Each structure stands twice: as C-alpha cells, then as structure tokens.
C-alpha cells in the first residue's frame, strides 16, 4: 500500500534553537518511532489497550510493585488530578511560593481542583520541614483550610534539586502531621540524572505518596502521568481523571511515549544531556563580566541577572524569557536536543552584547 499523500509543509527552520524552554524542543526520534509503531489497527480506547497495560509494568520497574500510572494530557492536568486525589474538599496544599502550581497554572489547582494553596517563600525554591511549619497548623480550625498535602517540585522552578535525604525529611515531617506528599516531577528525570540516582530514590523510597511524572520536557510529543505510589493515600483516581478532562480516548499514544522514554534509558540520556548543556552554559556565563548566576545550576536551567538592555538585544538573536523583568533576571533552559554549538553560539552572542 502506498503511503498517503499530504499537503503538509514545514513552516520553521529546524536548525534554529533557543533557550526559552525545554517545551520548545520537538519530540525525540525514538518517541516518534514508538508512536508510529503503536499506530494502525484498532486498540481498546480509554486505557484498556496493550500499550497502557505494558506501561504499568515499566512504571513498577521504576517506582515499585504497587505503583500505578494514570496517563494524562499535560502537566497541569497531572498536578490538578494528583492533588485532588489526596485532599478533601476542605483541604489545602502547602507549597513553595515559586511553585509551578502557584505561579504558572492559571489558578487551576484552586479553580478546577477547588484547593487552597498555602504558599511559603523560599530562598532557592526548596521547602524544608521548618518552612513547612509556617503553614502547617490549624487542623481543627474550621475557619482555615486544612493543610493536608505538602507539594514539592523536583527539580524546582528555580532549577535546584532536592537530595534524597531532604525529600525523606519532608515526607517524615508531613506524615507525622497526618499530611501526604505530592511531587511535581515534570523534570524528575533531570533531577535523577543530576544526582545519579534512580527515580525511585527521590520518590517512593523517600516516602512520596503521589507523583506527577513528566514526559513532554524529556522528549515526548505530549503526555504525562499521575503515578500513585501509596495506594492507601488516594481514592477514585479514574473518576478524578475523567472529571478533570484528562482521560485520553486514544490513550495508547500517550502510554507508548512514556514507555519509549522509560523502558530503557532514553529518559536518562535525554535528561543527562540537557543537564550537561546547562553546565556548559553556566561555565561560559561565569566568565562574562556583568552577568551573575543566581542559583546553583543543578538541572537543565540557568538563572541569571544582567543589564536589561543586554537581555533585550540578546532576545532578538535567541529566544528566552525574563524571570523577573524588573530585577533584570532571566531564565535559560537547555533541552535534550541542545547542542554544544548552540551553547557556544549563545555565549558568543552574550559576550558581544555585554561588550557593546
């Protein structure tokens, strides 16, 4: 059978890369190949397909024999579903002030999930038991939303990484207060690669109850998963996923991407490479006069402060975002497909603009 003809045209230059977000990258070729493999013929819809079934075996190999994955469309959906699963209607979630669920999800946990976020300022995006205690009170006060969950991000929104001991301390502290722990793992692969540990070391082995597992930032076309690590901590996941509009009818195409990333070491290769490019970028930036790196570079993000006019000129040559425009703070992200040549070209442009 001859392949169908198409009128599709390429509308971009595939050689152009920026440093705005790891979401800007395309899908990894191995993921695209897996999607093609899963295509054709009929498979049962809504998760009863063989690809989703096999994904459960892959997930358990990473997160233990009781782990269960619920594929969803996107990261915000994963967070909203996961947090609803571990809270009551009167429940609240303690998180860092800089957390993605607080800053970048358009109020979805609160508007869609019906949750109160209790935020805590942090110096580096990371919570500690002491910081958690600023909001961990008032469980018997009917005038206050009840703290029921601590949510941490790994890696954090500021590019920093929790050690296994730090996560374990948070989990022990939260559980001692009767709270559960959610981990926003949109960049969990980058954190695990940075620390050279299995993902289980940062999740179920440390006491995390429920995980939002990222795929898109690590080379998937689309799709994440809620991974239930503590079965006693949740209920009605299937209903919550559907209610939250995150149930894919053709779920095999989400599941096969996660399988392609996780079944072998593609997740680790992609994350490790992105981290290495961020380190290369940071090393080069440190040599540029007038540019200050703001946080430890521990995953695939570099946060810096530089003159506003330099950033504006540089943005005309490479895409990236201001993090705090008033303070002159920017964020540079590296992806699985960032090359050494990309980094070196960006550094050359940065040096040129700062010298003007």
C-alpha positions as CSV (number, residue, x, y, z in Angstrom):
1,X,0.0,0.0,0.0
2,X,1.4,3.4,-1.0
3,X,1.7,6.0,1.8
4,X,-1.0,8.7,1.7
5,X,0.0,11.9,0.1
6,X,-0.1,15.1,2.3
7,X,-0.1,18.8,1.6
8,X,1.8,19.5,4.9
9,X,4.7,21.9,4.6
10,X,7.4,22.7,7.1
11,X,6.9,26.2,8.5
12,X,10.0,26.6,10.6
13,X,13.8,26.2,10.4
14,X,14.7,23.0,12.3
15,X,18.2,24.3,12.8
16,X,17.0,27.2,15.0
17,X,17.0,26.6,18.7
18,X,16.6,28.8,21.7
19,X,16.9,28.8,25.4
20,X,13.4,29.7,26.4
21,X,12.0,26.4,27.5
22,X,12.5,22.6,27.2
23,X,8.9,22.7,25.9
24,X,10.2,24.3,22.7
25,X,12.1,21.2,21.7
26,X,10.4,18.7,19.4
27,X,9.8,15.0,20.1
28,X,12.8,12.6,20.3
29,X,13.1,10.4,17.2
30,X,12.8,7.3,19.3
31,X,9.5,8.6,20.7
32,X,8.2,9.4,17.2
33,X,9.2,5.9,16.1
34,X,7.2,4.4,19.1
35,X,4.2,6.4,18.1
36,X,4.4,5.1,14.6
37,X,4.7,1.6,16.0
38,X,1.6,2.0,18.1
39,X,-0.4,3.3,15.1
40,X,-2.5,1.2,12.8
41,X,-5.3,-1.2,13.6
42,X,-7.7,-0.9,16.5
43,X,-6.9,-0.9,20.2
44,X,-9.5,-0.6,23.0
45,X,-10.0,3.0,24.0
46,X,-9.7,4.8,27.3
47,X,-6.7,2.9,28.7
48,X,-7.8,-0.6,28.1
49,X,-5.1,-1.0,25.4
50,X,-2.0,-3.2,25.5
51,X,0.4,-0.2,25.5
52,X,-1.1,1.2,28.7
53,X,-1.1,-2.2,30.2
54,X,2.6,-2.6,29.4
55,X,3.3,0.9,30.7
56,X,2.2,-0.3,34.2
57,X,5.0,-2.9,34.1
58,X,7.5,-0.3,33.2
59,X,6.3,2.1,35.9
60,X,6.6,-0.6,38.5
61,X,10.2,-1.3,37.5
62,X,11.0,2.3,38.3
63,X,8.7,3.0,41.3
64,X,8.0,-0.3,43.0
65,X,5.5,-3.1,42.8
66,X,2.5,-1.2,44.0
67,X,2.9,1.9,41.7
68,X,0.1,2.6,39.2
69,X,0.2,5.1,36.4
70,X,-2.7,7.1,35.1
71,X,-1.6,8.8,31.8
72,X,-2.9,12.3,31.3
73,X,-2.5,15.0,28.6
74,X,-0.3,17.6,30.4
75,X,1.5,18.7,33.5
76,X,-1.1,21.0,34.9
77,X,-3.7,18.2,34.5
78,X,-1.4,15.8,36.2
79,X,-1.0,18.2,39.2
80,X,-4.7,19.0,39.5
81,X,-5.7,15.3,39.4
82,X,-3.0,14.2,41.8
83,X,-3.7,16.9,44.3
84,X,-7.5,16.3,44.2
85,X,-6.7,12.6,44.9
86,X,-5.0,13.3,48.2
87,X,-7.3,16.0,49.6
88,X,-10.8,16.5,50.9
89,X,-13.0,19.4,49.7
90,X,-11.8,21.5,52.6
91,X,-8.1,20.6,52.1
92,X,-5.2,22.8,51.4
93,X,-1.8,22.3,49.9
94,X,1.5,23.7,51.3
95,X,3.9,24.6,48.5
96,X,6.8,27.0,47.8
97,X,5.7,30.5,46.7
98,X,7.6,29.9,43.5
99,X,6.0,26.5,42.8
100,X,4.6,25.9,39.3
101,X,1.2,25.0,40.8
102,X,1.1,28.5,42.4
103,X,2.7,30.7,39.7
104,X,2.2,29.1,36.3
105,X,-1.0,27.1,36.2
106,X,-3.5,30.0,35.9
107,X,-5.1,29.1,39.3
108,X,-6.1,25.6,38.0
109,X,-5.4,23.8,41.3
110,X,-7.7,26.3,43.1
111,X,-10.3,27.0,40.4
112,X,-10.5,23.5,38.9
113,X,-9.3,21.4,41.8
114,X,-11.1,23.5,44.4
115,X,-7.9,23.6,46.6
116,X,-6.4,26.3,48.7
117,X,-2.7,26.8,48.2
118,X,-0.7,27.8,51.3
119,X,2.5,29.2,50.0
120,X,5.8,29.7,51.7
121,X,8.7,32.0,50.5
122,X,11.9,30.1,49.9
123,X,15.4,31.3,49.1
124,X,16.0,28.6,46.5
125,X,12.7,27.1,45.6
126,X,13.0,24.3,48.1
127,X,10.8,23.6,51.1
128,X,12.2,22.3,54.4
129,X,10.4,21.0,57.5
130,X,10.9,24.3,59.2
131,X,9.4,26.2,56.2
132,X,6.5,23.8,56.0
133,X,5.7,24.6,59.7
134,X,4.9,28.2,58.7
135,X,1.7,26.9,57.2
136,X,1.3,23.6,58.9
137,X,-1.2,24.5,61.6
138,X,-4.9,24.9,62.3
139,X,-6.2,21.5,61.5
140,X,-9.1,21.9,63.9
141,X,-9.9,25.4,62.9
142,X,-13.0,25.4,60.8
143,X,-12.2,28.9,59.6
144,X,-9.0,27.8,57.9
145,X,-8.5,25.4,55.0
146,X,-7.0,22.3,56.4
147,X,-3.3,21.5,55.5
148,X,-3.5,18.0,54.0
149,X,-0.7,17.9,51.5
150,X,2.8,19.1,51.0
151,X,3.7,19.6,47.3
152,X,7.3,19.8,46.2
153,X,8.8,20.1,42.7
154,X,11.8,18.1,41.6
155,X,13.7,19.8,40.0
156,X,12.3,23.1,41.4
157,X,11.1,26.0,39.4
158,X,14.4,27.7,40.2
159,X,16.5,24.8,38.8
160,X,17.6,23.5,42.2
161,X,17.4,19.8,43.2
162,X,16.3,18.2,46.5
163,X,18.6,15.4,47.8
164,X,17.1,12.1,48.8
165,X,17.6,12.9,52.4
166,X,15.9,16.3,52.0
167,X,12.8,14.7,50.5
168,X,12.8,11.9,53.1
169,X,12.9,14.6,55.9
170,X,10.0,16.4,54.3
171,X,8.0,13.2,53.9
172,X,8.6,12.1,57.5
173,X,7.7,15.6,58.8
174,X,4.5,15.8,56.7
175,X,3.4,12.2,57.6
176,X,3.9,12.9,61.3
177,X,1.4,15.7,60.9
178,X,-1.1,13.5,59.0
179,X,-0.3,15.1,55.7
180,X,0.6,13.5,52.4
181,X,3.3,14.4,50.0
182,X,2.9,15.2,46.3
183,X,5.9,15.5,44.0
184,X,5.7,17.6,40.8
185,X,8.1,15.7,38.7
186,X,7.9,17.5,35.4
187,X,11.7,17.5,35.5
188,X,12.2,14.5,37.7
189,X,14.4,12.9,35.1
190,X,16.8,15.9,35.2
191,X,17.0,15.7,39.0
192,X,17.7,12.0,39.0
193,X,20.3,12.4,36.3
194,X,21.9,15.3,38.2
195,X,22.2,13.2,41.4
196,X,23.0,10.0,39.5
197,X,20.3,8.0,41.4
198,X,17.2,6.1,40.2
199,X,14.0,8.0,40.2
200,X,12.6,5.7,42.9
201,X,15.3,7.1,45.3
202,X,13.6,10.5,45.0
203,X,10.0,9.3,45.2
204,X,8.6,6.1,46.7
205,X,11.8,5.2,48.5
206,X,11.8,8.6,50.2
207,X,8.1,8.4,51.2
208,X,6.4,10.4,48.4
209,X,2.7,9.4,48.2
210,X,1.8,10.6,44.7
211,X,3.8,11.8,41.7
212,X,3.2,13.9,38.6
213,X,5.6,12.3,36.2
214,X,6.8,14.5,33.3
215,X,7.2,13.3,29.7
216,X,7.0,16.4,27.5
217,X,10.0,18.2,28.8
218,X,12.0,15.0,28.4
219,X,11.4,14.3,24.8
220,X,7.7,13.3,24.5
221,X,5.4,14.8,22.0
222,X,2.7,15.2,24.6
223,X,1.6,13.4,27.8
224,X,2.4,13.0,31.4
225,X,1.2,10.6,34.1
226,X,-0.1,10.6,37.6
227,X,1.7,7.8,39.4
228,X,0.1,6.6,42.6
229,X,2.9,5.4,44.9
230,X,0.9,4.9,48.1
231,X,-2.3,3.2,47.2
232,X,-3.7,3.9,50.7
233,X,-3.4,7.6,50.2
234,X,-5.8,8.0,47.2
235,X,-9.2,7.1,46.0
236,X,-11.3,7.3,42.9
237,X,-8.3,8.2,40.6
238,X,-10.2,7.0,37.4
239,X,-13.2,9.2,38.2
240,X,-11.0,12.2,39.1
241,X,-9.1,11.9,35.9
242,X,-12.2,11.9,33.8
243,X,-13.9,14.6,35.8
244,X,-10.8,16.8,35.3
245,X,-11.0,16.3,31.5
246,X,-7.7,14.3,31.4
247,X,-8.9,11.0,30.1
248,X,-7.5,10.3,26.7
249,X,-9.7,8.2,24.4
250,X,-6.7,7.0,22.3
251,X,-4.6,6.6,25.4
252,X,-2.2,4.2,23.7
253,X,-0.5,7.2,22.1
254,X,0.3,8.8,25.5
255,X,1.3,5.5,27.1
256,X,3.7,4.4,24.3
257,X,5.6,7.6,24.5
258,X,6.2,7.2,28.2
259,X,7.1,3.5,27.6
260,X,9.6,4.7,25.0
261,X,11.2,7.1,27.5
262,X,11.2,4.7,30.5
263,X,11.5,1.2,29.2
264,X,15.3,1.6,28.7
265,X,17.5,4.6,29.3
266,X,16.1,7.2,26.9
267,X,14.8,9.3,29.8
268,X,18.2,9.3,31.4
269,X,20.1,10.0,28.2
270,X,17.8,13.0,27.4
271,X,17.9,14.4,30.9
272,X,21.7,13.9,31.3
273,X,22.4,15.6,28.0
274,X,20.2,18.6,28.9
275,X,21.9,18.9,32.2
276,X,25.4,18.8,30.6
277,X,24.4,21.6,28.3
278,X,23.2,23.7,31.2
279,X,26.6,23.2,32.9
280,X,28.4,24.1,29.8
281,X,26.3,27.3,29.5
282,X,26.8,28.2,33.2
283,X,30.6,27.7,32.9
284,X,30.7,30.1,30.0
285,X,28.4,32.6,31.6
286,X,30.6,32.8,34.7
287,X,33.4,34.2,32.5
288,X,31.2,37.1,31.2
289,X,31.7,40.3,33.1
290,X,28.4,41.9,34.3
291,X,26.4,38.6,34.3
292,X,25.5,37.0,37.6
293,X,24.2,33.4,38.0
294,X,21.5,33.5,40.7
295,X,21.0,29.9,41.8
296,X,23.0,26.7,41.8
297,X,22.9,25.1,38.4
298,X,21.7,21.6,39.3
299,X,19.5,20.5,36.4
300,X,18.9,22.0,33.0
301,X,18.2,25.6,33.9
302,X,20.4,28.6,34.3
303,X,19.0,31.7,36.1
304,X,21.0,34.9,35.7
305,X,20.9,38.7,36.2
306,X,22.2,41.0,33.6
307,X,21.5,44.5,32.3
308,X,18.0,44.9,30.9
309,X,19.2,46.3,27.5
310,X,21.6,43.5,27.0
311,X,18.8,41.0,27.6
312,X,16.5,42.8,25.1
313,X,19.2,42.8,22.4
314,X,20.1,39.1,23.1
315,X,16.4,38.1,22.8
316,X,16.4,39.3,19.2
317,X,19.0,36.6,18.5
318,X,17.9,33.8,20.8
319,X,14.5,33.1,22.4
320,X,14.5,33.1,26.2
321,X,12.3,34.6,29.0
322,X,12.6,37.2,31.6
323,X,12.0,35.6,35.0
324,X,11.7,38.9,36.9
325,X,12.0,41.7,34.3
326,X,12.1,44.5,36.9
327,X,15.1,42.9,38.6
328,X,16.8,42.0,35.3
329,X,16.5,38.3,36.0
330,X,16.3,35.8,33.1
331,X,16.0,32.0,32.7
332,X,17.9,30.0,30.1
333,X,16.7,26.4,29.6
334,X,18.5,23.5,27.8
335,X,16.8,20.6,26.2
336,X,17.6,17.1,25.1
337,X,18.4,18.4,21.6
338,X,20.5,21.4,22.7
339,X,24.0,21.1,21.1
340,X,27.4,22.3,22.2
341,X,27.3,24.5,19.1
342,X,24.1,26.0,20.3
343,X,25.5,26.9,23.7
344,X,28.7,28.3,22.2
345,X,26.8,30.4,19.8
346,X,24.7,31.8,22.6
347,X,27.7,32.5,24.7
348,X,29.4,34.3,21.8
349,X,26.3,36.5,21.3
350,X,26.1,37.2,25.1
351,X,29.7,38.4,25.1
352,X,29.1,40.6,22.1
353,X,26.0,42.2,23.6
354,X,27.6,42.8,27.0
355,X,30.6,44.4,25.4
356,X,28.5,46.9,23.4
